[in-house]
Amino acid sequence: MDLYKEVGNKLITTVVGSYPVDSLNYEDALTRAVNDQMGAGIDIISDGQVRTTMVDLFAQDIEGIELRGTSLKPKLPEIVGNLGYKYPTTIDDFLKAKELSEGKSKLAGIIVGPTTLSYSLDVAPKFSLTKYNNRNYLIGELADILHENAKELEKAGADLIQIDEPCFSVLQKGIDEKVKFVDRVLEGIKVPTKLHVCGNISKIYKSLLNLENVNILDHEFSGNPNNLNTYSKEDLISNEKIIGFGCVNTMRETIEPIGDIENFIYKGIEHFGKNIIVDPDCGMRLLPYEIAFGKLKNMVIAAKRAEEKLY
C-alpha cells in the first residue's frame, strides 16, 4: 500500500483496534468485529482485539512473565525470569481476520508499545534488584521482543503495523528517550506504520515528530480538541508524517450525527491539511455494541461526504 499516494487523494478510514465483546465467545466476537468493520465500510480494519486486554494479550506470550489474578481480582502480570521472545502474539487472531475478510479489506496488525507494557508489569521480589529494575533497560528488552511480533505480522500480510502507547500522554520525565523505543520496535518494517497515543499530547507532540520509523501519528481529537493546537502543516510535511485524526469520541455513549463528524473532519483538514486518515479517538471495546457500530457507520459516511467535496 503506497500510503502517500492514497492520502491526499482520498480520505482513508481505519480503527484504533478494539471492538465490543459482550458475552460472545472469542471466535464469534472476532467474526462480528471483522464483519461489522467491513459492513461499515472501514478501509483498514483490525481483528477487534477481542481475546483479552492488550497488556495480558502480549504478556502471556513473553518468556519470563506470568499472568496473575482473575477478571474479578486483576493483578499486573509479573516478571519471574529472564525475558525472551516466545510466540508472535495476535498472529492467530490476525490470520483469522485475514481469512474472514477474504482479501476485500486491508488489515492492520496491532502491538502494545514497550513503554506502556513496561509500566503494566510487576517485578517478582527476587528480581527487584536485577537489570529489570532499570526502566529503560526493561523497555529496551520489551522493544526487541515486540519487534519480532512486528516482523511476523508484516510477514503474515499486514497492510499496516500500529503501536499503542497510551502512557506517553501522561509521561514527561525522559519522554524523548522512551519515544525512541517505538523506532526500535518498527526497525526495518516496510509497510506503513502508525503510533497511537491518546490523551493530551500538547507536551509530547514535538518528541513524536522525531520518530524515524513511524508514518502516521494517531491521536484523539474529538475528546481532546486542544490537540488540534499541536502539529502544524509544516511540521507534518517536513517530517513526512500523516495525522490519524480521531473524530468520534469513544468515551461517550452516544452516536455522533453524520453532519457533526463531517464538520469536525473539515476542521482537522483546516489545521493539518489533507495528509490525514480518519478513525475513532481510541479503541471501542468498552462501548455498548450498538453504539460502537453506529459510530463506525456514521464516521465512514461523514468521511465519504467530505472526500467528495474536498478530494
Phi, psi and omega in degrees: 000116177274090188300321185290335176283328182279314179292134185100342176246345177204165176260102178286137176249144178210190179229164175277332172152292192280156183219152182304145180253323185057224181258015182288151171286171187304310185294319180292322180294318179295316180298316179296318181301313181295312182297321180292318179296318178293319179296326178285342180095018179296134182285315181240108186264176174233178175277358178090351180046055189264353189285311180193190179294155182302319182293307181299324182303316182273325181298325184292342182252021176247126178300135177095001178239135176244138173281147180225162175078186180226178178296332179277329179230073184291145173226155177293143171303154188235135173282119183238359181195184179295134183283148178196156178288130182241314186202143180288096180307142177072358184296322180294318178296318180299314182294325176294316178296321179298319178296316181295326183284343176054032178075009183272345180225149171286155188226132179266142169259131189240135186227136174293145180284151183294328179288313177301318179296319183297323180281357180251016180240144167265159175246126180304145183311322183290347179252006188294336181251018181266189180302334183284356173280348176270113189302311184291329174297315179299314179299320180297316178296318179295322179299319179294321178292315180292333175300322177296322176298316181299318180295321180293321178293320177296316179298327181282354176109016178299136178273346181202142175246126180246137173249132178256118177231067181298335183288343183302325185289345179252356177265143173230317182292122176070022186296323181301318180289321182291325179300325183297337180291338175296317176301325180294321178296322188261008182301127176083356179287130185264333180284163178304147184234151186220135174247121177259122174229114179269179182084191181278120185256010189300332183263357184233351190298329179294326177293323182292329180298335184279354181296128183275330188256013180247127178268322187242126174257112190249128184217166175272126179244328179295312179279344179227070185299340177296341177295343176296338183264035182249265183296147170258165176302320182294321176305312185291318181294313184292333179258008179052051181244148175248144177267129167272111193261098176291112189239003170231139188277112183276001175264356185248127183271051173222154179265116181296138175299148182304317182298323179294318179295317180301314180296325179290325176298318177301321180296321178296318179293324177299321181281316192250353184084190184274002179274061178228155165241161190246134176203174174291166179302317187207192176293161188244013186304324186272357179277152169301144186306311184298325179292314181299313181295320179297320178298316180298314181298314181293325179297316181294317179298316179298318180295320179296319179296316179294321179299316181297328183275330192245342189247000000 
